[in-house]
């Protein structure tokens, strides 16, 4: 019996049980759709995070106070006071591959303008912060080095603060707002960035000269961190080595002593996030893949039932010349048709689900061709594997016993 005849017989048999056939496909449809949607979410999130890190600058370097032990208790970096303004000045004077650098100190509190107020931070930085974080001014201007030297009472607001402190649309430039009890003159407004992939509002910030935050807000003489950028991405590792050497000399650390500071680059952060994102994507796909396995078991179950129901038909076919191989191929084709059709419908479902996720949840998603091809191949293999046993069972029936079967 040729393949075209076997295909016609298989299609006719499936057509006689449309509802049962569709319900059997349902497990595969849901499984393939879930796998595609989960992989799209994972891939979209990974690409979005990489893009945002790239926007911040892949050559960006962050320096934090290092945790150390006091009385046998390891302190957190936020409690440490190992970074001083003199460290920042030393890096400026000695590092040859640093393009931009700024100290960072942050104070939390309430921003107030008349009857309007909003809780946020005052981020103490210098004018090079804009180049490091690739931000620009929407209006007004950034504070100057003279403002930093004099610890001037000036600030630059993000759009979220502008919207909450000036809800009537008043131009904030030139107006005086308060951070707690400290009056600050608004001299500029940052460009609008919106939310990032991790749900953080990039416009919920206010930039203030770091000396102003240190003296007037926190009353401290140490830095909470330092941000810098290498002259180019290729120089990042060399820049980190330079900064490490300078800070170890500044802190008088001997050979073998542990650093009391921590340096992280955006490259390192990008690799770490990509690794974590890939792990989560695989986990989500594995969980969704369980539906495919369940769908395969459903196919095998229905095919066994079909073999039992059609025992007399199998006996008749074998008695008029059909071989065991023909019978096996007939049922195997039925299983593969169910699986492949379910896979195609699942691909469509996955595409629709991904689109709905992007529109309703506004999550970054990206369907890759490899996920579609892989899902289709997997469901085809599932049809062959789970259809093989029922097909083999059918082919091994004795024709005489099959005809007598009631």
C-alpha positions as CSV (number, residue, x, y, z in Angstrom):
1,X,0.0,0.0,0.0
2,X,1.5,3.3,-1.0
3,X,1.9,6.4,1.2
4,X,-0.9,8.4,-0.5
5,X,-3.4,5.7,0.2
6,X,-2.3,5.4,3.8
7,X,-2.6,9.2,4.2
8,X,-6.1,9.2,2.8
9,X,-7.1,6.4,5.2
10,X,-5.6,8.2,8.1
11,X,-7.4,11.5,7.3
12,X,-10.7,9.7,6.8
13,X,-10.3,8.0,10.2
14,X,-9.5,11.3,11.9
15,X,-12.4,13.1,10.1
16,X,-14.8,10.5,11.5
17,X,-13.9,11.6,15.1
18,X,-13.4,15.4,14.8
19,X,-14.1,16.3,18.4
20,X,-12.0,13.6,19.9
21,X,-9.2,14.5,17.4
22,X,-9.4,18.2,18.4
23,X,-9.4,17.4,22.2
24,X,-6.4,15.2,21.6
25,X,-4.6,18.1,19.8
26,X,-5.5,20.5,22.6
27,X,-2.6,19.4,24.9
28,X,-0.1,19.9,22.1
29,X,-1.7,23.2,21.1
30,X,-1.4,24.6,24.6
31,X,2.1,23.2,25.1
32,X,3.5,24.7,21.9
33,X,1.8,28.0,22.5
34,X,3.0,28.2,26.1
35,X,6.6,27.3,25.1
36,X,6.7,30.0,22.4
37,X,5.1,32.6,24.7
38,X,7.5,31.9,27.6
39,X,10.6,31.9,25.3
40,X,9.4,35.2,23.8
41,X,9.0,36.8,27.2
42,X,12.5,35.6,28.3
43,X,14.2,36.7,25.0
44,X,12.4,40.0,25.0
45,X,13.4,40.8,28.6
46,X,17.0,39.8,27.9
47,X,17.3,42.0,24.8
48,X,15.5,44.9,26.6
49,X,17.9,44.8,29.5
50,X,20.9,44.6,27.2
51,X,19.6,47.6,25.3
52,X,19.1,49.6,28.4
53,X,22.6,48.7,29.7
54,X,24.0,49.7,26.4
55,X,22.1,53.1,26.6
56,X,23.7,53.7,30.0
57,X,27.1,53.0,28.5
58,X,28.8,49.6,28.2
59,X,32.0,51.3,29.4
60,X,30.4,52.6,32.7
61,X,32.3,51.7,35.9
62,X,30.8,51.8,39.4
63,X,32.9,52.0,42.6
64,X,31.4,51.2,46.0
65,X,32.8,51.1,49.5
66,X,33.8,47.5,50.2
67,X,32.4,45.4,53.0
68,X,34.8,44.6,55.8
69,X,34.6,42.9,59.2
70,X,34.4,44.8,62.4
71,X,34.4,42.7,65.6
72,X,33.8,39.6,63.5
73,X,30.7,41.1,61.8
74,X,30.8,41.8,58.1
75,X,29.4,45.3,57.4
76,X,27.3,46.2,54.4
77,X,28.7,48.5,51.8
78,X,26.1,51.2,52.7
79,X,27.5,51.4,56.2
80,X,31.1,51.8,55.1
81,X,33.0,55.1,54.9
82,X,36.1,53.9,52.9
83,X,35.6,56.2,49.9
84,X,36.6,59.8,50.4
85,X,36.6,62.9,48.2
86,X,40.4,62.6,48.1
87,X,39.9,59.1,46.4
88,X,37.9,60.8,43.7
89,X,40.5,63.5,43.3
90,X,43.3,61.0,43.0
91,X,41.5,59.1,40.3
92,X,40.9,62.3,38.4
93,X,44.6,63.3,38.7
94,X,46.2,59.9,38.0
95,X,43.9,57.7,35.8
96,X,44.8,58.0,32.1
97,X,41.9,56.0,30.6
98,X,39.0,57.6,32.5
99,X,36.8,59.7,30.3
100,X,34.3,61.0,32.9
101,X,33.9,60.6,36.6
102,X,31.6,61.7,39.4
103,X,31.2,61.1,43.1
104,X,27.8,59.9,44.2
105,X,25.9,60.6,47.5
106,X,22.2,60.2,47.9
107,X,19.8,61.6,50.5
108,X,16.1,60.6,50.8
109,X,13.4,63.0,51.8
110,X,10.4,65.0,50.7
111,X,10.5,67.5,47.9
112,X,8.1,70.4,48.5
113,X,6.7,73.2,46.3
114,X,3.9,75.1,48.0
115,X,1.1,72.6,48.7
116,X,2.6,70.0,46.5
117,X,5.1,67.4,47.7
118,X,6.7,64.2,46.5
119,X,9.0,61.7,48.2
120,X,12.3,61.1,46.3
121,X,16.0,61.3,46.5
122,X,18.5,64.1,46.1
123,X,21.3,62.5,44.1
124,X,24.6,64.3,44.7
125,X,26.8,64.3,41.6
126,X,28.9,66.6,39.4
127,X,28.3,67.8,35.9
128,X,29.9,64.7,34.3
129,X,27.1,62.6,35.5
130,X,25.1,63.4,32.3
131,X,27.9,62.1,30.1
132,X,28.3,58.9,32.1
133,X,24.6,58.1,32.2
134,X,24.0,59.4,28.7
135,X,21.4,61.9,29.9
136,X,20.7,65.4,28.5
137,X,18.9,68.6,29.5
138,X,15.4,69.2,28.3
139,X,15.6,72.8,29.5
140,X,17.8,75.0,31.6
141,X,21.3,74.0,32.4
142,X,23.4,71.7,34.6
143,X,25.2,73.1,37.6
144,X,28.8,74.2,37.2
145,X,32.1,73.4,38.9
146,X,31.7,76.7,40.8
147,X,28.3,75.5,42.1
148,X,30.0,72.3,43.4
149,X,32.9,74.2,45.0
150,X,30.5,76.5,46.8
151,X,28.0,73.8,47.7
152,X,25.4,75.9,45.9
153,X,21.7,75.4,46.7
154,X,20.7,74.5,43.2
155,X,19.1,71.3,41.6
156,X,18.1,69.7,38.3
157,X,14.8,67.9,38.3
158,X,13.6,64.8,36.5
159,X,10.2,64.9,34.7
160,X,8.4,62.9,37.4
161,X,9.3,65.4,40.1
162,X,8.3,68.3,37.7
163,X,4.9,66.7,37.1
164,X,4.3,66.3,40.9
165,X,5.7,69.5,42.1
166,X,4.3,71.7,39.3
167,X,1.1,69.9,38.3
168,X,-0.3,73.1,36.7
169,X,2.4,73.1,34.0
170,X,4.4,76.0,35.4
171,X,8.0,76.2,34.1
172,X,10.1,75.0,37.1
173,X,13.3,76.7,35.9
174,X,14.1,79.6,38.3
175,X,11.6,78.5,40.9
176,X,12.7,77.6,44.5
177,X,11.6,74.2,45.9
178,X,12.5,72.6,49.2
179,X,14.2,69.3,50.0
180,X,13.1,68.8,53.6
181,X,14.1,72.2,55.1
182,X,16.7,73.1,52.5
183,X,15.6,75.6,49.7
184,X,17.0,74.8,46.3
185,X,16.7,76.8,43.1
186,X,15.7,74.7,40.0
187,X,18.1,75.5,37.2
188,X,17.2,72.8,34.8
189,X,15.0,69.8,33.8
190,X,16.3,66.5,32.6
191,X,15.2,64.8,29.4
192,X,12.4,62.3,29.8
193,X,13.4,58.6,29.9
194,X,10.3,56.7,31.2
195,X,10.4,53.3,33.0
196,X,13.0,50.7,32.4
197,X,12.5,47.0,32.0
198,X,12.7,46.4,35.8
199,X,9.9,48.9,36.4
200,X,12.0,51.7,37.7
201,X,11.0,55.3,36.9
202,X,14.1,56.8,35.4
203,X,12.6,60.3,35.7
204,X,12.1,60.0,39.5
205,X,15.3,61.8,40.4
206,X,16.8,65.2,41.2
207,X,20.4,66.0,40.7
208,X,22.2,68.3,43.3
209,X,25.9,69.2,43.6
210,X,27.4,66.4,45.6
211,X,29.0,68.9,48.0
212,X,25.6,70.3,48.8
213,X,24.2,66.9,49.7
214,X,27.3,66.0,51.7
215,X,27.3,69.3,53.7
216,X,23.7,70.4,53.9
217,X,21.7,67.2,53.7
218,X,23.8,64.3,55.1
219,X,26.5,66.2,57.0
220,X,29.1,63.6,56.1
221,X,32.7,63.7,54.7
222,X,32.7,60.4,52.8
223,X,31.2,59.3,49.5
224,X,28.6,56.6,49.0
225,X,30.1,55.7,45.6
226,X,31.9,56.9,42.5
227,X,30.8,56.4,38.9
228,X,33.1,56.6,35.9
229,X,33.4,55.8,32.3
230,X,36.3,54.5,30.3
231,X,37.5,56.3,27.1
232,X,36.0,53.3,25.2
233,X,34.6,49.9,25.9
234,X,37.9,48.1,24.9
235,X,39.7,50.0,27.7
236,X,37.2,49.1,30.5
237,X,39.4,46.3,32.0
238,X,42.5,48.5,31.9
239,X,40.5,51.4,33.5
240,X,39.4,49.1,36.3
241,X,43.0,48.0,36.9
242,X,44.1,51.6,37.0
243,X,41.4,52.6,39.5
244,X,42.1,49.6,41.7
245,X,45.8,50.4,41.8
246,X,45.1,54.1,42.7
247,X,42.6,53.3,45.4
248,X,44.8,50.6,47.0
249,X,47.6,53.2,47.2
250,X,45.2,55.8,48.6
251,X,44.0,53.4,51.2
252,X,47.5,52.2,52.0
253,X,46.7,48.5,51.5
254,X,49.6,46.2,51.6
255,X,50.1,43.2,49.2
256,X,47.8,40.4,50.2
257,X,45.3,42.7,52.0
258,X,41.7,42.5,50.8
259,X,40.3,45.6,48.9
260,X,38.0,47.7,51.1
261,X,36.2,48.9,47.9
262,X,34.3,47.2,45.1
263,X,34.5,47.9,41.4
264,X,31.8,46.7,39.0
265,X,31.5,47.4,35.3
266,X,28.4,47.4,33.1
267,X,30.0,44.5,31.1
268,X,30.0,42.4,34.2
269,X,26.5,43.4,35.1
270,X,25.3,42.7,31.5
271,X,26.8,39.2,31.6
272,X,25.3,38.5,35.0
273,X,21.8,39.6,34.0
274,X,22.0,37.7,30.7
275,X,23.0,34.6,32.5
276,X,20.2,35.0,35.1
277,X,17.7,35.8,32.3
278,X,18.8,32.8,30.2
279,X,18.3,30.5,33.3
280,X,14.8,31.9,33.9
281,X,13.9,31.5,30.2
282,X,15.0,27.9,30.2
283,X,13.0,27.3,33.5
284,X,9.9,28.9,32.0
285,X,10.2,26.9,28.8
286,X,10.8,23.6,30.8
287,X,7.6,24.3,32.8
288,X,5.6,25.0,29.6
289,X,7.2,22.0,28.0
290,X,5.4,19.7,30.5
291,X,2.2,20.6,28.6
292,X,3.8,19.1,25.5
293,X,4.6,15.9,27.4
294,X,1.1,15.7,28.7
295,X,-0.2,16.3,25.1
296,X,2.0,13.4,23.9
297,X,0.6,11.1,26.5
298,X,-2.9,12.2,25.4
299,X,-2.0,11.2,21.8
300,X,-0.8,7.8,22.9
301,X,-3.9,7.2,25.0
302,X,-6.3,8.1,22.2
303,X,-4.4,6.1,19.6
304,X,-4.6,3.0,21.9
305,X,-8.3,3.6,22.2
306,X,-8.6,4.0,18.4
307,X,-6.7,0.7,17.9
308,X,-9.0,-1.1,20.2
309,X,-12.1,0.3,18.5
310,X,-10.9,-0.5,15.1
311,X,-9.6,-4.0,15.8
312,X,-12.1,-5.6,13.3
313,X,-11.2,-3.1,10.7
314,X,-7.5,-3.9,11.2
315,X,-8.2,-7.6,10.8
316,X,-10.2,-7.1,7.6
317,X,-7.4,-5.0,6.1
318,X,-4.8,-7.6,7.0
319,X,-6.9,-10.4,5.6
320,X,-7.1,-8.7,2.2
321,X,-3.4,-8.1,1.9
322,X,-2.3,-5.2,4.2
323,X,1.0,-6.0,5.9
324,X,1.9,-5.3,9.5
325,X,4.1,-2.5,8.2
326,X,1.1,-0.9,6.4
327,X,-1.0,-1.0,9.5
328,X,1.8,0.5,11.6
329,X,2.3,3.3,9.1
330,X,-1.4,4.1,9.0
331,X,-1.7,4.6,12.8
332,X,1.7,6.3,13.0
333,X,0.6,8.8,10.3
334,X,-2.6,9.5,12.3
335,X,-0.5,10.3,15.4
336,X,1.9,12.5,13.5
337,X,-1.0,14.4,11.8
338,X,-2.6,15.1,15.2
339,X,0.7,16.2,16.6
340,X,1.8,18.4,13.6
341,X,-1.6,20.0,13.2
342,X,-1.7,20.7,17.0
343,X,1.8,22.1,16.7
344,X,0.8,24.5,13.9
345,X,-2.2,25.7,15.8
346,X,0.0,26.0,18.9
347,X,2.4,28.3,17.0
348,X,-0.5,30.5,16.0
349,X,-1.8,30.5,19.7
350,X,1.8,31.3,20.9
351,X,1.9,34.3,18.5
352,X,-1.5,35.6,19.6
353,X,-0.6,35.1,23.3
354,X,2.7,36.9,22.8
355,X,1.0,39.8,21.1
356,X,-1.6,40.1,23.9
357,X,1.2,40.1,26.5
358,X,3.0,42.9,24.7
359,X,-0.2,45.0,24.3
360,X,-2.0,44.3,27.6
361,X,0.9,43.8,30.1
362,X,3.4,45.9,28.0
363,X,6.2,43.5,28.6
364,X,9.1,43.4,26.1
365,X,8.6,40.2,24.0
366,X,10.4,38.8,21.0
367,X,9.5,35.6,19.1
368,X,12.7,34.0,17.7
369,X,12.5,31.8,14.6
370,X,14.5,29.1,16.5
371,X,11.8,28.8,19.2
372,X,9.1,28.3,16.5
373,X,11.2,25.7,14.6
374,X,12.2,23.9,17.8
375,X,8.6,23.7,19.0
376,X,7.4,22.3,15.7
377,X,10.2,19.7,15.6
378,X,9.5,18.7,19.2
379,X,5.8,18.2,18.6
380,X,6.5,16.2,15.5
381,X,8.9,13.9,17.4
382,X,6.3,13.6,20.2
383,X,3.8,12.4,17.6
384,X,6.2,9.7,16.3
385,X,7.3,8.6,19.8
386,X,3.9,8.5,21.5
387,X,2.2,7.1,18.3
388,X,4.8,4.3,17.9
389,X,3.5,2.0,20.6
390,X,-0.2,2.0,19.5
391,X,0.9,1.6,15.9
392,X,3.1,-1.3,16.8
393,X,0.3,-2.8,18.8
394,X,-2.0,-2.6,15.8
395,X,0.5,-4.1,13.4
396,X,1.1,-7.1,15.7
397,X,-2.6,-8.1,15.8
398,X,-3.5,-11.6,14.5
399,X,-5.9,-11.1,11.5
400,X,-8.2,-14.0,12.5
401,X,-8.5,-12.9,16.1
402,X,-9.0,-9.3,15.1
403,X,-11.9,-10.2,12.8
404,X,-13.5,-12.2,15.6
405,X,-13.0,-9.3,18.1
406,X,-16.3,-7.8,19.5
